[in-house]
Amino acid sequence: MALYAELHRHLGGSVVPRILWRYFQRHNDDLSERFPEYPEFEQFYTRPRNTLDEYLELHTLVESVQTQDALPYFIYRLLRGAYIFENLAYLELRYTPFLRTPEHLSQKKRIAAMADVVETVGKASQAADYPILNSQILCMHSRLPFEVNQAILELAIESDYVCAVDVAGGDAHYQERLDEFVKLYKLARSQGMKTTGHLYETPDGCYPELLPYLMRIGHGIQIPLRYPELLKEVAANGQCLEICPTTYFKTGTLEDLSQLKLIFERCFEAGVDVAICTDNAGLHNVRLPFEYENLLTHDIINFRQLQACQDAAFRHAFAWPYTKPPASLLTSLLQQEPQDAQSVYP
């Protein structure tokens, strides 16, 4: 069994359709009435959208049921699937904690409640049944006030459960707030906080002003496609692109597989590391090994290049203590029974 690292997966988009639909049936009368039959729900949930903004609206559906009380339910099933079906040894799970707090509370009280959300996610993620080393990335959001985003950053800096910060919410919406995000990223780096960010995903989300503050680039596909002159700088800075192949066809960002081939070719030629990720495995109904298989069977990359991407994922992991998983650890993971595997990670 090969073991993989997943660097870009959203909590909101990680729930596979069947599990989400079953939760509706058992715990949410309104949504169970809206989606009474599973096939219709799966078609609605996983079909391609026309734009990134339309695609991101699906996150609000999941966020509405990912309350603090329900988070352990979803995270346990997420880890179970990631361990059994995806062979993950390492997972970074990202989300915006403010969006998991009760909407009826004031902004001040919702900010205060974020710490409990992070702790709930952290404790639920340490499930001994499925020994995946994991950490959280907290997402600031392009549509949240500066005060909330600053509070998210401060919480990330303080929490032992968090390995990095991100900015999400659609990269086309950063333009009028670039100064805010530059300020926040400067603060993050000054405090030793690791950083990534949704950037250069769409043609409208290309902001070189933010690039110097990122240790990894969430997506970044427009750099090799439209701004290949930046690849030399990205390589020199040791920045890794978190490329999520299925996403770009679900959001209407790419139209043809040949565009993916050009992205990988230019990155490899420039010496830019690439980690292959799922982004929203549930929304796509495509797990990480199938992302690998799709790229191989469509001749986007070869097996040697796939291995390079898999190695890069461990090398750029924010909370993995090694440049690659040591053989002794992998052997322990394979040999131990799940209920005894908590001792693998001290």
N, C-alpha and C positions, 0 to 999 in steps of 0.2 A: 504494500500500500504506500503510494507516494503521499507526502504531506506538503500542503501548500500554505501560503500566506495570502490573506485578503486585506488590502489596504484601503479600499474605498467601497464601503457598504453603508447604506442609510438604514437606520432603525425603522423609519416609516415605510420604506420600500422593500424591506427584507422579508416580510411575512408572505409566505406562499399563498396563492388564492384559496386553496382548499381549507387551510387552517383559519384564514381570515373569515371566510364564509361560515364555517362552523361556529366561530365565535359569535358572529351576528345571530345565528339561529338560537344559540344558547343564552345570550346575554344582552341582546339589543333588539327590542321589538320593532322599532322604526326601521332599522336596516334589514331586519329579517323579512319584513313586509315589502321593502323596496326590492330586495333580491331573494325571492322565494325559492328559486331553482338555481342549482350550482352552475350548469353549463352557461346560462345567460350571464351570471356574474363573472365567470372566468373570461368570457368574451369581452365584456365591458372593461374588466380590470387590466387585461393584458394587451388589448389592441393598440396599434400605433396611434400616436397623436400627431397633430399638424405642427405644433410648436412646442418649445421647451416649457413655456408658461402654461400651456394647456396640460402638458404632461405632469407638471409639478402640482397641479390642482388635486391629483390623486392622493398626494401626501396628506392633504387635509382630511380626506376620508379616513385614513388610518390613524392620524393623530387624534381624531375625535374619540376613538375608542382606546387609545394607548394612554389611559389614565395611570396614575401612580399605582393604584391597586391592581390594574391589569398588566402592568409591564412585566412582572415575573412570569406570567402565563405565556406571553409572546416570546420573551427572551429564552426561556427554557426550550421551547420548540424550535426557535432559531438555532440555538447551539446544538440541539439534537440532530437537526437536519444537516448542519454544517459539518458535524463530526462524522455522521454515518454515511451521508451521500456525497460530501465534498472533500473529505479527508483533510480538513483544515487543522493545522497546528497552531495557527496564529490568526487573530481577527481584530481589526480596528473597526468599531461600530460608531458611526457618527449620527448626531441628531441635534436639534435645538431644544434645550431643556425648558425654555420658557413656554414652548408650544405643548408641553405635557403638563402644564399647571392649569388649575380650574379657571375657565374664562370669566366666571362671575366675580372673581376677586379683582381688587384694584391692581394697578401695575406694580406698586410697591410690594404688595403682598405676594404677587406672582413671582417677583424677583426673589423674595425671601424663600419661596417654596422650591426654587430651582435646586437648592442644595440637597433637599430630600429626594428629588427625582434622580439626581446623579448618584446618590448613595443607594437608592433602590436598584437602579440599573447595575451599579457596581456589584452589589451583593448577589443579585440574581445571576450575574455573569460568571460567578465563581462556582457554578454548579459542578459538584464533584463527579457527577455521572459522565460528563463529557469534557475531558481535560484539554480544552483549547486555551492557550495563553491569549488573553484579550485585554483590551483597554478601550477607553472612550475618547472620541474626538468631539469637542463641543463646537457646534456651528453657530457663529453669529449669522445674522440674517439681513438681507438687503431691504426687507420691508419692516424691520423692527426699529424702534427709536434708538438713537445713540446710547441713551442711558441703559437700555436693556442690553445692547451689545457689549457695552463696557462691563456690565455686571456679569455677563456670560464669560468674558475674558478673565475677570478677577476670580470667578469661581473655578475656572480651568486652572489658573495658576495655583490656587490653594488646595485643590483636590488631589488626593493620591490615586483616584480612579481615572484621571484624565491624562492623556499623553500629548495632546496637541489641540490647537484651535483651527477653525476653518471659517470661511464665509460662504454662504449658500443663498438660495432664494432666487436664482436666475441672474446670470452675469450681465444681462443687458440692463439691469436696474442699478448698477453701481455708479454710473457716470456722475450723477449729481451729488454723490456722497463719497467721492474718492478721497477727499481730505480726511474724512472721518475714519475710513478704513486704513489709510496710511498711518494715521495716529495710533489706531488700535494695534496694528501689526508692529509698529515701532515699539510700543509698550510691551507687547508679547515677547519680542526678541530680546529686549533689554532685561527681561525677567527670566530669560533662559527657557521660555516656552517654545516648543516646537510648532511649526506652522505649515499648513497647506491651505489651499483655497481654490474654489471653483473659478477658473479663469481660462480665457481663450477656448472656451467650449463652443461658443457660437460666434458667428461673424460680428455680432454686436457686443461681444463681451471681451474685447481685446484691450487690456489696459497695462501698458509697460510700466506704469508708475507703481504697480503692486508687485511686480516680479521680483525686485531685490529682497523682499521681505519673506518670500516663500521658500521653504526647504523642499517641499514637493509641490507639484502643480496638479490640481484636480482637473483632469481631462487634458487641457492644453493642446488639443488637436489642431487648432487653428495656427499654432506656431509652425509646425512642419508644412501645413497646407498653404498658408497665406504669408507667413513671415519666416521663411526658412533661414533668413539671415540672423535670426535670434538664436538658432540652435547652438552655435558656437559658444555663446554666452551661457546658455542653459547648461551645456556640458561642462564648461569651466567652473560654474557654480555648484556642480554636483547635484543639480536638481533632477528629480525623477518625475516623469509624466505618469499619472494614474489614468490609464486608458481603459475605458469601459465600452467595448465594441458594440454590444447590442443597444445600448442607450441611444446612440446617434441615429439609429434607424427607427427607434420608438418615438423620438422627438422631432423627426423630420430634419435633423441637422445635416445628415448625409443621405445620399440617394443611391449610391452604388458601392459595392464592396471594393472596387478598385481604388477608391479613395482611402480606405483603410490600409491597403497595401502600400500606397505612397507614404502614408504617415509613418508606418513602421520602417520602411526603407530609408527614409530621410533621417529618422532618429538613429538607426543603427549606423548609418554612414557618418553621422556627426558625433557618435560616441555618447548619445543621450540615453540614459537608462529609462526603461519602460517597465512598469508593473501592470499586468493585465488584471482587471478587476470587474466586478459585476455591477456596482453602483446600486441597483435595485433588483436583486435577484427575484424577489417576489412579484414585482410588477411585470418583469420580463418572463417569469417562469423558466429562467435559464440560470443554472448554477455554474459555479466557476469552472469545473472540468469541461462543461459543454461550451463555455466561452473558448477554452483552449482548443477543443475539437473542431469548433466552427472555423477558427482561424486556420487550422491545419488543413482541413478538408477542402477549403476554398483557396488554398495556396496563398494565403495572406502572409504567413510566416512558415518557416520550416522547423524541424524538431530542435535543431541547434539553437535557433533564435528563441524558441519557446523556453528552452532551458535557461537561456540568458535572462529572459523576463522573469521566470520563476525565482532565479537567484537574486535578481534585483529587488524583488518584493521583500525578501528577508533582509537584504542589505540595507534597505531604506525604511524598514519597519521602525516606528518610533519607540516601541516598548520591547522589542526583541533584543535580548542581551548578547546575541552572537551575530556574526556576519552571515552565517548560514546555520541551519539546525544541525547540531552535532549528532553524529551517528548514535552515540550512547543514549541521547534523549529520544531519538526516533525509535530506537529499539525498545526503550522502556514504554513508550506510548503504545507500541504494537503488542507488547507482551502482557501488559497489565490489564486486568479486568476493569471495566469502566468505574465500578463503585470503589475501587482501591486506587484510582489513578490520581487522586488529589495530592499524593506525595510526590508526584513527578515534578511539580512546580513548587519549590520551597517558598 
